[in-house]
C-alpha cells in the first residue's frame, strides 16, 4: 500500500511539528506591547444614590 510509505510525507510532517514547537513560540514570546501598562493607585469613589422614579 503506497500511502503507508513514510518517505514522501514524514519529513514534511516532522518539519512542521518542529516549526510549531520551536520557531513559532520564540516569535510569539518576542512580541512586546508598544505601551507598557501603568498601574495607577485606585481612587476612592463614593457611590451616589439614584432616585428611582417608581418609588
N, CA, C, O and CB atoms as a CASP TS submission, in Angstrom:
PFRMAT TS
TARGET T0000
AUTHOR 0000-0000-0000
METHOD Language model
MODEL 1
PARENT N/A
ATOM      1  N   UNK     1       0.846  -1.177   0.000  1.00  0.00           N
ATOM      2  CA  UNK     1       0.000   0.000   0.000  1.00  0.00           C
ATOM      3  C   UNK     1       0.892   1.242   0.000  1.00  0.00           C
ATOM      4  O   UNK     1       1.651   1.445   0.947  1.00  0.00           O
ATOM      5  CB  UNK     1      -0.963  -0.003   1.224  1.00  0.00           C
ATOM      6  N   UNK     2       0.820   2.055  -1.014  1.00  0.00           N
ATOM      7  CA  UNK     2       1.738   3.196  -1.129  1.00  0.00           C
ATOM      8  C   UNK     2       1.477   4.296  -0.116  1.00  0.00           C
ATOM      9  O   UNK     2       2.395   5.058   0.187  1.00  0.00           O
ATOM     10  CB  UNK     2       1.653   3.774  -2.505  1.00  0.00           C
ATOM     11  N   UNK     3       0.271   4.414   0.423  1.00  0.00           N
ATOM     12  CA  UNK     3       0.005   5.505   1.369  1.00  0.00           C
ATOM     13  C   UNK     3       0.642   5.254   2.731  1.00  0.00           C
ATOM     14  O   UNK     3       0.670   6.157   3.567  1.00  0.00           O
ATOM     15  CB  UNK     3      -1.494   5.698   1.535  1.00  0.00           C
ATOM     16  N   UNK     4       1.151   4.053   2.972  1.00  0.00           N
ATOM     17  CA  UNK     4       1.833   3.769   4.230  1.00  0.00           C
ATOM     18  C   UNK     4       3.339   3.990   4.135  1.00  0.00           C
ATOM     19  O   UNK     4       4.043   3.859   5.136  1.00  0.00           O
ATOM     20  CB  UNK     4       1.552   2.348   4.659  1.00  0.00           C
ATOM     21  N   UNK     5       3.829   4.315   2.977  1.00  0.00           N
ATOM     22  CA  UNK     5       5.248   4.587   2.797  1.00  0.00           C
ATOM     23  C   UNK     5       5.565   5.962   3.395  1.00  0.00           C
ATOM     24  O   UNK     5       5.055   6.969   2.904  1.00  0.00           O
ATOM     25  CB  UNK     5       5.644   4.527   1.286  1.00  0.00           C
ATOM     26  N   UNK     6       6.396   6.025   4.446  1.00  0.00           N
ATOM     27  CA  UNK     6       6.648   7.313   5.110  1.00  0.00           C
ATOM     28  C   UNK     6       7.600   8.245   4.375  1.00  0.00           C
ATOM     29  O   UNK     6       7.781   9.384   4.803  1.00  0.00           O
ATOM     30  CB  UNK     6       7.188   7.066   6.461  1.00  0.00           C
ATOM     31  N   UNK     7       8.202   7.808   3.304  1.00  0.00           N
ATOM     32  CA  UNK     7       9.187   8.652   2.631  1.00  0.00           C
ATOM     33  C   UNK     7       8.627   9.965   2.112  1.00  0.00           C
ATOM     34  O   UNK     7       9.256  10.993   2.361  1.00  0.00           O
ATOM     35  CB  UNK     7       9.788   7.904   1.500  1.00  0.00           C
ATOM     36  N   UNK     8       7.517  10.019   1.424  1.00  0.00           N
ATOM     37  CA  UNK     8       7.125  11.319   0.857  1.00  0.00           C
ATOM     38  C   UNK     8       6.575  12.308   1.871  1.00  0.00           C
ATOM     39  O   UNK     8       6.686  13.509   1.627  1.00  0.00           O
ATOM     40  CB  UNK     8       6.105  11.109  -0.204  1.00  0.00           C
ATOM     41  N   UNK     9       5.999  11.903   2.972  1.00  0.00           N
ATOM     42  CA  UNK     9       5.298  12.841   3.838  1.00  0.00           C
ATOM     43  C   UNK     9       5.891  12.974   5.231  1.00  0.00           C
ATOM     44  O   UNK     9       5.614  13.965   5.907  1.00  0.00           O
ATOM     45  CB  UNK     9       3.885  12.432   3.956  1.00  0.00           C
ATOM     46  N   UNK    10       6.694  12.024   5.689  1.00  0.00           N
ATOM     47  CA  UNK    10       7.162  12.078   7.067  1.00  0.00           C
ATOM     48  C   UNK    10       8.110  13.246   7.319  1.00  0.00           C
ATOM     49  O   UNK    10       8.068  13.841   8.396  1.00  0.00           O
ATOM     50  CB  UNK    10       7.845  10.784   7.425  1.00  0.00           C
ATOM     51  N   UNK    11       8.954  13.586   6.368  1.00  0.00           N
ATOM     52  CA  UNK    11       9.863  14.715   6.544  1.00  0.00           C
ATOM     53  C   UNK    11       9.080  16.020   6.676  1.00  0.00           C
ATOM     54  O   UNK    11       9.401  16.851   7.525  1.00  0.00           O
ATOM     55  CB  UNK    11      10.848  14.801   5.367  1.00  0.00           C
ATOM     56  N   UNK    12       8.069  16.202   5.851  1.00  0.00           N
ATOM     57  CA  UNK    12       7.253  17.418   5.956  1.00  0.00           C
ATOM     58  C   UNK    12       6.498  17.457   7.271  1.00  0.00           C
ATOM     59  O   UNK    12       6.395  18.509   7.902  1.00  0.00           O
ATOM     60  CB  UNK    12       6.268  17.508   4.788  1.00  0.00           C
ATOM     61  N   UNK    13       5.974  16.328   7.683  1.00  0.00           N
ATOM     62  CA  UNK    13       5.253  16.244   8.945  1.00  0.00           C
ATOM     63  C   UNK    13       6.161  16.614  10.123  1.00  0.00           C
ATOM     64  O   UNK    13       5.770  17.409  10.978  1.00  0.00           O
ATOM     65  CB  UNK    13       4.682  14.833   9.137  1.00  0.00           C
ATOM     66  N   UNK    14       7.366  16.044  10.171  1.00  0.00           N
ATOM     67  CA  UNK    14       8.303  16.336  11.252  1.00  0.00           C
ATOM     68  C   UNK    14       8.772  17.782  11.204  1.00  0.00           C
ATOM     69  O   UNK    14       8.956  18.405  12.250  1.00  0.00           O
ATOM     70  CB  UNK    14       9.500  15.397  11.183  1.00  0.00           C
ATOM     71  N   UNK    15       8.968  18.320  10.016  1.00  0.00           N
ATOM     72  CA  UNK    15       9.413  19.702   9.882  1.00  0.00           C
ATOM     73  C   UNK    15       8.338  20.672  10.365  1.00  0.00           C
ATOM     74  O   UNK    15       8.654  21.678  11.000  1.00  0.00           O
ATOM     75  CB  UNK    15       9.784  20.004   8.427  1.00  0.00           C
ATOM     76  N   UNK    16       7.097  20.387  10.077  1.00  0.00           N
ATOM     77  CA  UNK    16       6.004  21.261  10.548  1.00  0.00           C
ATOM     78  C   UNK    16       5.890  21.218  12.073  1.00  0.00           C
ATOM     79  O   UNK    16       5.712  22.263  12.701  1.00  0.00           O
ATOM     80  CB  UNK    16       4.656  20.839   9.906  1.00  0.00           C
ATOM     81  N   UNK    17       5.987  20.052  12.671  1.00  0.00           N
ATOM     82  CA  UNK    17       5.924  19.970  14.134  1.00  0.00           C
ATOM     83  C   UNK    17       7.113  20.665  14.777  1.00  0.00           C
ATOM     84  O   UNK    17       6.962  21.316  15.810  1.00  0.00           O
ATOM     85  CB  UNK    17       5.869  18.512  14.585  1.00  0.00           C
ATOM     86  N   UNK    18       8.278  20.537  14.187  1.00  0.00           N
ATOM     87  CA  UNK    18       9.450  21.239  14.694  1.00  0.00           C
ATOM     88  C   UNK    18       9.233  22.753  14.611  1.00  0.00           C
ATOM     89  O   UNK    18       9.608  23.491  15.522  1.00  0.00           O
ATOM     90  CB  UNK    18      10.714  20.827  13.906  1.00  0.00           C
ATOM     91  N   UNK    19       8.634  23.198  13.527  1.00  0.00           N
ATOM     92  CA  UNK    19       8.339  24.620  13.374  1.00  0.00           C
ATOM     93  C   UNK    19       7.363  25.087  14.440  1.00  0.00           C
ATOM     94  O   UNK    19       7.577  26.130  15.058  1.00  0.00           O
ATOM     95  CB  UNK    19       7.773  24.904  11.982  1.00  0.00           C
ATOM     96  N   UNK    20       6.303  24.336  14.665  1.00  0.00           N
ATOM     97  CA  UNK    20       5.294  24.737  15.639  1.00  0.00           C
ATOM     98  C   UNK    20       5.811  24.707  17.071  1.00  0.00           C
ATOM     99  O   UNK    20       5.381  25.514  17.895  1.00  0.00           O
ATOM    100  CB  UNK    20       4.090  23.845  15.522  1.00  0.00           C
ATOM    101  N   UNK    21       6.718  23.800  17.381  1.00  0.00           N
ATOM    102  CA  UNK    21       7.195  23.674  18.756  1.00  0.00           C
ATOM    103  C   UNK    21       8.415  24.525  19.072  1.00  0.00           C
ATOM    104  O   UNK    21       8.674  24.800  20.244  1.00  0.00           O
ATOM    105  CB  UNK    21       7.512  22.253  19.039  1.00  0.00           C
ATOM    106  N   UNK    22       9.160  24.944  18.081  1.00  0.00           N
ATOM    107  CA  UNK    22      10.397  25.697  18.340  1.00  0.00           C
ATOM    108  C   UNK    22      10.302  27.131  17.826  1.00  0.00           C
ATOM    109  O   UNK    22      10.469  28.070  18.605  1.00  0.00           O
ATOM    110  CB  UNK    22      11.591  24.994  17.689  1.00  0.00           C
ATOM    111  N   UNK    23      10.047  27.314  16.577  1.00  0.00           N
ATOM    112  CA  UNK    23      10.152  28.637  15.972  1.00  0.00           C
ATOM    113  C   UNK    23       8.974  29.536  16.307  1.00  0.00           C
ATOM    114  O   UNK    23       9.172  30.705  16.641  1.00  0.00           O
ATOM    115  CB  UNK    23      10.274  28.508  14.485  1.00  0.00           C
ATOM    116  N   UNK    24       7.762  29.026  16.227  1.00  0.00           N
ATOM    117  CA  UNK    24       6.580  29.854  16.483  1.00  0.00           C
ATOM    118  C   UNK    24       6.540  30.348  17.928  1.00  0.00           C
ATOM    119  O   UNK    24       6.291  31.538  18.125  1.00  0.00           O
ATOM    120  CB  UNK    24       5.306  29.067  16.169  1.00  0.00           C
ATOM    121  N   UNK    25       6.768  29.518  18.960  1.00  0.00           N
ATOM    122  CA  UNK    25       6.761  30.075  20.322  1.00  0.00           C
ATOM    123  C   UNK    25       7.824  31.143  20.548  1.00  0.00           C
ATOM    124  O   UNK    25       7.591  32.095  21.293  1.00  0.00           O
ATOM    125  CB  UNK    25       6.957  28.971  21.323  1.00  0.00           C
ATOM    126  N   UNK    26       8.973  31.003  19.923  1.00  0.00           N
ATOM    127  CA  UNK    26      10.003  32.026  20.076  1.00  0.00           C
ATOM    128  C   UNK    26       9.542  33.349  19.472  1.00  0.00           C
ATOM    129  O   UNK    26       9.798  34.412  20.038  1.00  0.00           O
ATOM    130  CB  UNK    26      11.315  31.571  19.421  1.00  0.00           C
ATOM    131  N   UNK    27       8.872  33.292  18.340  1.00  0.00           N
ATOM    132  CA  UNK    27       8.370  34.510  17.720  1.00  0.00           C
ATOM    133  C   UNK    27       7.252  35.143  18.561  1.00  0.00           C
ATOM    134  O   UNK    27       7.176  36.366  18.679  1.00  0.00           O
ATOM    135  CB  UNK    27       7.865  34.210  16.305  1.00  0.00           C
ATOM    136  N   UNK    28       6.400  34.317  19.132  1.00  0.00           N
ATOM    137  CA  UNK    28       5.290  34.837  19.929  1.00  0.00           C
ATOM    138  C   UNK    28       5.808  35.445  21.226  1.00  0.00           C
ATOM    139  O   UNK    28       5.310  36.486  21.655  1.00  0.00           O
ATOM    140  CB  UNK    28       4.268  33.724  20.230  1.00  0.00           C
ATOM    141  N   UNK    29       6.792  34.822  21.857  1.00  0.00           N
ATOM    142  CA  UNK    29       7.326  35.340  23.112  1.00  0.00           C
ATOM    143  C   UNK    29       8.140  36.610  22.915  1.00  0.00           C
ATOM    144  O   UNK    29       8.315  37.375  23.863  1.00  0.00           O
ATOM    145  CB  UNK    29       8.177  34.291  23.781  1.00  0.00           C
ATOM    146  N   UNK    30       8.638  36.853  21.715  1.00  0.00           N
ATOM    147  CA  UNK    30       9.383  38.080  21.446  1.00  0.00           C
ATOM    148  C   UNK    30       8.474  39.288  21.267  1.00  0.00           C
ATOM    149  O   UNK    30       8.951  40.422  21.251  1.00  0.00           O
ATOM    150  CB  UNK    30      10.236  37.904  20.217  1.00  0.00           C
ATOM    151  N   UNK    31       7.171  39.060  21.131  1.00  0.00           N
ATOM    152  CA  UNK    31       6.230  40.158  20.923  1.00  0.00           C
ATOM    153  C   UNK    31       6.147  41.018  22.172  1.00  0.00           C
ATOM    154  O   UNK    31       5.979  40.508  23.279  1.00  0.00           O
ATOM    155  CB  UNK    31       4.838  39.621  20.548  1.00  0.00           C
ATOM    156  N   UNK    32       6.265  42.313  21.988  1.00  0.00           N
ATOM    157  CA  UNK    32       6.136  43.239  23.108  1.00  0.00           C
ATOM    158  C   UNK    32       5.048  44.253  22.785  1.00  0.00           C
ATOM    159  O   UNK    32       4.834  44.601  21.624  1.00  0.00           O
ATOM    160  CB  UNK    32       7.486  43.952  23.407  1.00  0.00           C
ATOM    161  N   UNK    33       4.382  44.709  23.795  1.00  0.00           N
ATOM    162  CA  UNK    33       3.354  45.717  23.614  1.00  0.00           C
ATOM    163  C   UNK    33       4.012  47.087  23.438  1.00  0.00           C
ATOM    164  O   UNK    33       5.022  47.368  24.083  1.00  0.00           O
ATOM    165  CB  UNK    33       2.372  45.723  24.814  1.00  0.00           C
ATOM    166  N   UNK    34       3.466  47.924  22.592  1.00  0.00           N
ATOM    167  CA  UNK    34       4.079  49.238  22.385  1.00  0.00           C
ATOM    168  C   UNK    34       3.954  50.156  23.600  1.00  0.00           C
ATOM    169  O   UNK    34       4.813  51.011  23.817  1.00  0.00           O
ATOM    170  CB  UNK    34       3.454  49.908  21.188  1.00  0.00           C
ATOM    171  N   UNK    35       2.911  49.991  24.382  1.00  0.00           N
ATOM    172  CA  UNK    35       2.717  50.829  25.560  1.00  0.00           C
ATOM    173  C   UNK    35       2.671  49.938  26.797  1.00  0.00           C
ATOM    174  O   UNK    35       1.830  49.045  26.898  1.00  0.00           O
ATOM    175  CB  UNK    35       1.417  51.679  25.438  1.00  0.00           C
ATOM    176  N   UNK    36       3.563  50.181  27.717  1.00  0.00           N
ATOM    177  CA  UNK    36       3.559  49.420  28.955  1.00  0.00           C
ATOM    178  C   UNK    36       2.380  49.859  29.814  1.00  0.00           C
ATOM    179  O   UNK    36       2.074  51.050  29.864  1.00  0.00           O
ATOM    180  CB  UNK    36       4.891  49.601  29.717  1.00  0.00           C
ATOM    181  N   UNK    37       1.717  48.936  30.483  1.00  0.00           N
ATOM    182  CA  UNK    37       0.584  49.345  31.317  1.00  0.00           C
ATOM    183  C   UNK    37       1.059  50.118  32.544  1.00  0.00           C
ATOM    184  O   UNK    37       2.036  49.736  33.189  1.00  0.00           O
ATOM    185  CB  UNK    37      -0.233  48.119  31.751  1.00  0.00           C
ATOM    186  N   UNK    38       0.373  51.187  32.855  1.00  0.00           N
ATOM    187  CA  UNK    38       0.699  51.998  34.018  1.00  0.00           C
ATOM    188  C   UNK    38      -0.308  51.670  35.114  1.00  0.00           C
ATOM    189  O   UNK    38      -1.513  51.846  34.938  1.00  0.00           O
ATOM    190  CB  UNK    38       0.689  53.528  33.673  1.00  0.00           C
ATOM    191  N   UNK    39       0.194  51.198  36.227  1.00  0.00           N
ATOM    192  CA  UNK    39      -0.661  50.844  37.338  1.00  0.00           C
ATOM    193  C   UNK    39      -0.861  52.072  38.223  1.00  0.00           C
ATOM    194  O   UNK    39       0.036  52.471  38.965  1.00  0.00           O
ATOM    195  CB  UNK    39      -0.061  49.668  38.143  1.00  0.00           C
ATOM    196  N   UNK    40      -2.027  52.651  38.133  1.00  0.00           N
ATOM    197  CA  UNK    40      -2.339  53.837  38.910  1.00  0.00           C
ATOM    198  C   UNK    40      -3.019  53.422  40.211  1.00  0.00           C
ATOM    199  O   UNK    40      -3.729  52.417  40.246  1.00  0.00           O
ATOM    200  CB  UNK    40      -3.234  54.806  38.104  1.00  0.00           C
ATOM    201  N   UNK    41      -2.808  54.184  41.273  1.00  0.00           N
ATOM    202  CA  UNK    41      -3.492  53.849  42.515  1.00  0.00           C
ATOM    203  C   UNK    41      -5.000  54.024  42.356  1.00  0.00           C
ATOM    204  O   UNK    41      -5.463  54.939  41.674  1.00  0.00           O
ATOM    205  CB  UNK    41      -2.968  54.718  43.671  1.00  0.00           C
ATOM    206  N   UNK    42      -5.740  53.156  42.981  1.00  0.00           N
ATOM    207  CA  UNK    42      -7.190  53.216  42.874  1.00  0.00           C
ATOM    208  C   UNK    42      -7.712  54.407  43.669  1.00  0.00           C
ATOM    209  O   UNK    42      -7.409  54.557  44.853  1.00  0.00           O
ATOM    210  CB  UNK    42      -7.833  51.903  43.372  1.00  0.00           C
ATOM    211  N   UNK    43      -8.481  55.232  43.021  1.00  0.00           N
ATOM    212  CA  UNK    43      -9.060  56.396  43.689  1.00  0.00           C
ATOM    213  C   UNK    43     -10.309  55.950  44.441  1.00  0.00           C
ATOM    214  O   UNK    43     -11.071  55.109  43.962  1.00  0.00           O
ATOM    215  CB  UNK    43      -9.398  57.531  42.663  1.00  0.00           C
ATOM    216  N   UNK    44     -10.507  56.523  45.623  1.00  0.00           N
ATOM    217  CA  UNK    44     -11.687  56.158  46.393  1.00  0.00           C
ATOM    218  C   UNK    44     -12.891  56.898  45.819  1.00  0.00           C
ATOM    219  O   UNK    44     -12.953  58.128  45.840  1.00  0.00           O
ATOM    220  CB  UNK    44     -11.497  56.485  47.905  1.00  0.00           C
ATOM    221  N   UNK    45     -13.822  56.141  45.319  1.00  0.00           N
ATOM    222  CA  UNK    45     -15.011  56.708  44.692  1.00  0.00           C
ATOM    223  C   UNK    45     -16.185  56.466  45.627  1.00  0.00           C
ATOM    224  O   UNK    45     -16.437  55.338  46.050  1.00  0.00           O
ATOM    225  CB  UNK    45     -15.272  56.083  43.276  1.00  0.00           C
ATOM    226  N   UNK    46     -16.896  57.538  45.944  1.00  0.00           N
ATOM    227  CA  UNK    46     -18.080  57.380  46.782  1.00  0.00           C
ATOM    228  C   UNK    46     -19.291  57.246  45.871  1.00  0.00           C
ATOM    229  O   UNK    46     -19.539  58.112  45.032  1.00  0.00           O
ATOM    230  CB  UNK    46     -18.246  58.582  47.769  1.00  0.00           C
ATOM    231  N   UNK    47     -20.032  56.187  46.029  1.00  0.00           N
ATOM    232  CA  UNK    47     -21.183  55.998  45.148  1.00  0.00           C
ATOM    233  C   UNK    47     -22.298  56.977  45.490  1.00  0.00           C
ATOM    234  O   UNK    47     -22.547  57.270  46.660  1.00  0.00           O
ATOM    235  CB  UNK    47     -21.698  54.560  45.242  1.00  0.00           C
ATOM    236  N   UNK    48     -22.946  57.465  44.486  1.00  0.00           N
ATOM    237  CA  UNK    48     -24.075  58.371  44.686  1.00  0.00           C
ATOM    238  C   UNK    48     -25.365  57.574  44.577  1.00  0.00           C
ATOM    239  O   UNK    48     -25.454  56.614  43.811  1.00  0.00           O
ATOM    240  CB  UNK    48     -24.053  59.540  43.653  1.00  0.00           C
ATOM    241  N   UNK    49     -26.356  57.981  45.347  1.00  0.00           N
ATOM    242  CA  UNK    49     -27.627  57.277  45.306  1.00  0.00           C
ATOM    243  C   UNK    49     -28.424  57.734  44.101  1.00  0.00           C
ATOM    244  O   UNK    49     -28.291  58.863  43.628  1.00  0.00           O
ATOM    245  CB  UNK    49     -28.423  57.503  46.600  1.00  0.00           C
ATOM    246  N   UNK    50     -29.242  56.839  43.627  1.00  0.00           N
ATOM    247  CA  UNK    50     -30.032  57.137  42.461  1.00  0.00           C
ATOM    248  C   UNK    50     -31.496  57.115  42.873  1.00  0.00           C
ATOM    249  O   UNK    50     -31.978  56.125  43.424  1.00  0.00           O
ATOM    250  CB  UNK    50     -29.746  56.134  41.313  1.00  0.00           C
ATOM    251  N   UNK    51     -32.174  58.166  42.615  1.00  0.00           N
ATOM    252  CA  UNK    51     -33.579  58.214  42.986  1.00  0.00           C
ATOM    253  C   UNK    51     -34.396  57.535  41.897  1.00  0.00           C
ATOM    254  O   UNK    51     -34.409  57.955  40.740  1.00  0.00           O
ATOM    255  CB  UNK    51     -34.053  59.677  43.207  1.00  0.00           C
ATOM    256  N   UNK    52     -35.072  56.476  42.305  1.00  0.00           N
ATOM    257  CA  UNK    52     -35.870  55.698  41.362  1.00  0.00           C
ATOM    258  C   UNK    52     -37.213  56.395  41.167  1.00  0.00           C
ATOM    259  O   UNK    52     -37.864  56.744  42.152  1.00  0.00           O
ATOM    260  CB  UNK    52     -36.069  54.231  41.864  1.00  0.00           C
ATOM    261  N   UNK    53     -37.635  56.602  39.956  1.00  0.00           N
ATOM    262  CA  UNK    53     -38.883  57.331  39.712  1.00  0.00           C
ATOM    263  C   UNK    53     -40.141  56.554  40.145  1.00  0.00           C
ATOM    264  O   UNK    53     -41.188  57.173  40.336  1.00  0.00           O
ATOM    265  CB  UNK    53     -38.984  57.672  38.240  1.00  0.00           C
ATOM    266  N   UNK    54     -40.076  55.253  40.301  1.00  0.00           N
ATOM    267  CA  UNK    54     -41.284  54.492  40.642  1.00  0.00           C
ATOM    268  C   UNK    54     -41.400  54.234  42.139  1.00  0.00           C
ATOM    269  O   UNK    54     -42.270  53.470  42.556  1.00  0.00           O
ATOM    270  CB  UNK    54     -41.294  53.169  39.896  1.00  0.00           C
ATOM    271  N   UNK    55     -40.560  54.841  42.950  1.00  0.00           N
ATOM    272  CA  UNK    55     -40.704  54.702  44.413  1.00  0.00           C
ATOM    273  C   UNK    55     -41.642  55.725  44.962  1.00  0.00           C
ATOM    274  O   UNK    55     -41.882  55.758  46.169  1.00  0.00           O
ATOM    275  CB  UNK    55     -39.363  54.823  45.109  1.00  0.00           C
TER
END
